[in-house]
Amino acid sequence: MDAIKLLLFVPFIGFLGLLPYANKIEPYIWGMPFLLFWVAFWMVMASIILMIVYKFDPDNKGSESE
């Protein structure tokens, strides 16, 4: 497994591993309860991390012509 693919574990840990620590209503961030902000934040971060892995994955360097 390439080292860049280890980044794929970060959203998993953020979503599920740290969720018990984020399970609270207060404080409100941008008008959202903290738990809703936490989930929305990790959805955005997961997309960014997937984009980084796609960009720097050495297995993805081949051409797509058949």
C-alpha positions in Angstrom: 0.0 0.0 0.0 1.3 3.4 -0.9 1.9 5.9 1.8 -0.5 8.4 0.2 -3.3 5.9 0.5 -3.0 6.0 4.3 -4.6 9.4 4.1 -7.9 7.6 3.4 -8.0 6.5 7.1 -8.2 10.2 8.3 -11.9 10.8 7.4 -12.8 7.4 8.9 -11.1 8.3 12.1 -12.6 11.8 12.1 -16.2 10.6 11.3 -16.4 7.6 13.6 -13.4 7.6 15.9 -13.8 11.1 17.2 -17.6 11.3 17.0 -18.2 10.5 20.7 -16.1 13.5 21.6 -18.0 15.7 19.2 -21.5 14.6 20.4 -22.7 17.8 21.8 -25.0 20.6 20.8 -23.1 23.6 22.2 -21.3 25.6 20.8 -23.1 26.7 17.7 -20.8 27.2 14.7 -22.2 29.1 11.8 -25.7 28.6 13.2 -25.3 24.8 13.4 -25.1 22.7 16.4 -21.6 21.3 16.9 -22.4 17.8 15.9 -24.0 18.9 12.6 -21.0 21.1 11.9 -18.6 18.2 12.7 -20.4 15.9 10.2 -20.4 18.6 7.5 -16.8 19.5 8.2 -15.7 15.9 7.7 -17.8 15.5 4.6 -15.8 18.4 3.1 -12.5 17.1 4.4 -13.2 13.7 3.0 -13.8 15.2 -0.4 -10.5 17.2 -0.2 -8.6 14.2 1.0 -10.0 12.0 -1.8 -8.9 14.6 -4.3 -5.4 14.7 -2.9 -5.1 10.9 -3.0 -6.4 10.8 -6.5 -3.9 13.5 -7.6 -0.8 12.0 -6.0 -1.6 8.3 -6.3 1.2 6.7 -8.5 -1.3 4.0 -9.7 -3.3 6.7 -11.3 -0.6 7.9 -13.7 -1.5 5.7 -16.7 -3.4 6.8 -19.8 -7.1 6.1 -20.1 -7.0 5.2 -23.8 -8.1 1.7 -24.7 
